[in-house]
Amino acid sequence: MASSSYHRIVNFKSSGVLGISHKVFEEITATAIQEVEGCSISDTYALIFKRAPISCKFGKSGDLIINANIRVQYGYSVSEISKLVQERIERTMMFMTEIRPKKINLHVEDVKIEK
């Protein structure tokens, strides 16, 4: 059985402690990426290098750092799509977890060409 890694929210305003699985942060990021028109998650290099296309890690100071591999559809501006994706991830993460990512690093790995 694989062990899950959790981010503990210390100042949670309830009668207990809140722990959010790192997998939850990755799922939120994936969904936010897929909501942006002209963009999708890229698993091109993930298959080759055996790494996940999205990783969410917390630094020693507790800051959330997101790395995501994306594919942009042909005909869309890479810089505009990247900005929209970063904004969507940040807004969705804040809404769902009240945690603002310190960095959202996007790696454009592919261009999707419609045939």
N, C-alpha and C positions, 0 to 999 in steps of 0.2 A: 504494500500500500504506500503510495507516494505521500510525503508529508507536505502540508500547505504552509506557506509563509503568510503571516498576518501583519498588518500595520495596526498598531494599538493607538487609539485616540484617548489621550490621557484626560483632556479637559471636557470629555463628553458629559453633557448635562442631564444625567439620569442617575438612577440608583446603582449603576454598574459601570462596567468598562465595555467599550465598543472596539471590536477587532474586525478589520475588513481584510479579507483574503487578497493577496496580490493578484490572483486570478480575476477578481472582480474589477480591479483597475484596468486590467488588460481587456476584459470584455466591454467595459464602458468605452475604452479607446477604440476598439474594433467597430463598435456600433456607430460611434461618432464619425469615423472615417467613411463608413459605408453610406452615411446620410448625405455626404457631399457629392453633388452631381459631378461626374467626370473623374471620379477617384475611386479606387478600391485598394484593398490590402494586397500587397505583393508577396508571394511566397517563392519567387524565383530563386533567390539565393538561400532562402531558408532550407529548401530541399537539398541544395548542394552542400551547404556548410552545417547542416543539422542544427539550426537555431530557429527559434520562434520569430515570426515576422513582427511581433510586438513584445516589448519588454517594459515593465514598469518597476522601477527600483527606488528605494528610499535611501538617500545619502546619510552620512553619520549625523548631520544636523537635522534630519527628519524631512528634508526637502524631497518632493516627488520628481523624478526624472523619467521621462517617457521617450522611448526610441521606437519608431515605427517605420516599416518598409512599405512604401505605397507605389501604386501604378496609376499613372495619369492617362486619361483617354486622349487620343490624338485629336488635335484641334482646340484643346484647352490650354490656357496659359499655366505653365508649371508654377511660376511664382504666385499667381493669383489663387490657384488651387491649394498650394501649400499654406498660404496665409489663411484661407477659409477653413482648412482642416485644423490648423493650430487653434484658431478661434473656437471652432466647434468642440474640439477636445477639451479646451480649457473651460468653456461655458458648461458643457455637460458634466465634467468632473466636479466643478464647483456646485452645480445644482444637486447632483446625486450624492456627493461625499463631503461637501464643504471644504475640500482640500484643493488648493490652487497649485498646479504643477509649476515647479521652478523652471524647468526646461522641457520643451517638446521638440525633440529632434526628429525630423523627417528625412528619410532616405528614399529618393525617387529611383527605383530600380528598373522600371520598365515603362514603356508607352504602349497602351492598348490601341491597336489599329482595327477598326471595324471593317469587315469585308462584305 
